[in-house]
Amino acid sequence: MEFTKARSSRVFQEIITQIEDAIVSGELKEGERLPPEREITDMTGTSRGTVREALRVLEQKGLIVIKTGTAGGAFVRPVSPQKVSESLALLIQTQQVSMKDLAEFREGVEGIATGLAAKRAQRRDIERLQGLLQEARMHLDRGDEGWADFIETDNRIHMAIAEISRNQIYKLVLETVHNNITLYYDRLLKKDVKVMKINHQDLQAIIAAVVDKKPGDAQRWAEKHIKKFHRIMEEG
C-alpha cells in the first residue's frame, strides 16, 4: 500500500481521503492491516501526530478499527450500515430534525417503498400484514387503553411494508425512522380513539392496495397517510 505526499494546506484531510479511497476501491480489503504510522508518515511527508489524528477520524467514521498490543495496528473494518443507522437515530432521538422535514422525507421514501411492496408482496407477506392489521383493530377496540399497543403495532406495519419492498436501503432507513419516531408522537400527537380510527382506516386502505397489487394506489395512500398525520400533529 503506497500513499502520496500530502499538500501542506490540506495535509490532514488528504491523508483521510487517500485511505478512504484505498478502502472504497478495494486496494485495502476488509480485515487488512494498514501500514504502520511511521510508514504512512514517511509516505505522506507529514508528522506522526497528524497521521495518528487522521486514523482516529477514520475510526470514528467506522472505516477502520485501531487495536493495541503486539499484534495491534489499524485494520479495515467490515462495511456495515450500522453507523448510518445510529447517526440517523441520534438525530431523531435528540429531535434535531423538524417534524416537517421528517414528514417530507417519509412521504417520498415511504411512498415509493409502499409502491414497491405492492409489486413484490408474496402470500406470506400479505398474511403478515393482514395479521398485523387485525392486531391493530384489537387494540383500537380497547379504546384509550389500547393507545400504546396500537402505536407499536402501527410502527410494525410500516416496518413490515419497508421490508416487503425488498430494498435494503429503504428497509434500513425506514426501520430506523419508525424505531425512533414515537418521540414525536408522544410530544405532538393527541392520544384519543378518533386519531386511532383515522389511522386504522388509512392502514386498511394501504394494505388493501398492497394485497390487490396496485402500486400506484399503495404509494398514494401512503403519501396521503403521512401528510394527514403531519397535519394532525401540527394542529395539536
BELWONOR-V510270 format. One line per field, one symbol per residue. ss: DSSP state (A for helix, B for strand, O for the rest). phi: phi as a letter, one per 30 degrees, with the letter a starting at -180 (. if undefined). psi: psi as a letter, one per 20 degrees, with the letter a starting at -180 (. if undefined). A space follows every 50 residues. Layout:
BEGIN
ss: ???
phi: ???
psi: ???
END
This chain:
BEGIN
ss: OOOOOOOAAAAAAAAAAAAAAAAAAOOOOOOOBOOOAAAAAAAAOOOAAA AAAAAAAAAAOOOBBBBOOOOOBBBBOOOOOAAAAAAAAAAAAOOOOOAA AAAAAAAAAAAAAAAAAAAAOOAAAAAAAAAAAAAAAAAAAOAAAAAAAA AAAAAAAAAAAAAAOOOAAAAAAAAAAAAAOAAAAAAAOOOOAAAAAAAA AAAAAAAAAAAOOOAAAAAAAAAAAAAAAAAAAAAO
phi: .bccdcdddbeedddedddedddddjdcceidddeeedddeddcibdddd dddddddddddidbbcccjdcdkcbddddbdeddddddddddddhdcddd ddddddeddddddddddddcdcedddddddddddddddddddiedceedd dddedddddddddddicddedddddddddbddddeddccdcbdedddddd dddeddddddddhcedddddddddddeddddddddi
psi: ppqrpqqhhkgghhgggggghhghijhorpiqpqqqggghgghikaqhhg gghhhgghghijhrpoqrahkaapqpqqpqigggggggghgghjlipqhg ggggggggghgghhghhhhiprghgghgghghghghhghgiibhhjgghg hghgghgghggghhikohggggghhggiiiihhgghhippnrhggggggh gghggghghggjlngggggggggggggghggghhi.
END
